[in-house]
């Protein structure tokens, strides 16, 4: 997001401003808008309108929204400031303190407001918290892996943008082709098992990329396919679990929570990878003709970023499994019986 400088006088533009990174971000923005347009069309044409008795009349809680937004923005900016300004500067510490203060203020506000933006008690429900955690794990992995692969294909391997786009096809093909098989798979193995199998595929794909991305593109493609397959399964089950875990009149907040988890975790995945690359790579990452030392630095940075993503995703998946292991299939059975 900004030019990153470290204390050893190494200066490198954060990968978020490089041309390749910009294409990643812009592509995700365009894809997100396309998904939203399709969702609007599908909802308008395929879902019946809400009935008045099924709606609540709570006003919008503006202060909670401001505090929540400030927490997310400051939490994402703070790591970049640590790389850019160094730990001796006041700016990153101020951003960190402000993020913590905003988070604390959000919690206090939501506990005391007459009409809270988010009833924190809903997050305590196992299906809701577990489903949102599965979502977060999936999108931290997907966004971070897509970012790293795009940079590697174009900047290290020298692929032109069009060829690099084709290099991401394993992810796209699996996401599209797996659609018809998700529901039968979930019905066959159950919600709980489907969720952790999908999440396990994501973690394995990340680990595979971390360990073998330097060997050749085949391993990169396999990693992309595994993460995409896991996202397709785990993402669907996670969203359904969140809705199942909420009261009928609160399903709209459930949909909003899953979207928020997707967007925030995607941002976290990009921020983690971008910050690590900015901290570990000397010089301008967007220039051509890297020296052998820079190539080695980039490889080391990608490996470390992939390892961090793998650990984060694994921890999130493990926690989600503990939260939902005895609840998802029970809820599905009750819904079927009803």
RASULBEL-V80635 format. One line per field, one symbol per residue. burial: 1 if it has 16 or more other ideal C-beta (glycine too) atoms within 10 Angstrom, else 0. Layout:
burial->???
//
This chain:
burial->10010100000111111101100100010000000000000000000000000000000010010011011101111111111110000001001101100110111011000001111001001111111111111111111111111111111100100001101101100110010001001100001111111111111111111100100010011111111111111111111111111100010011001101110111111111111111111100110001000100110011111101110111011011101100111011000000
//
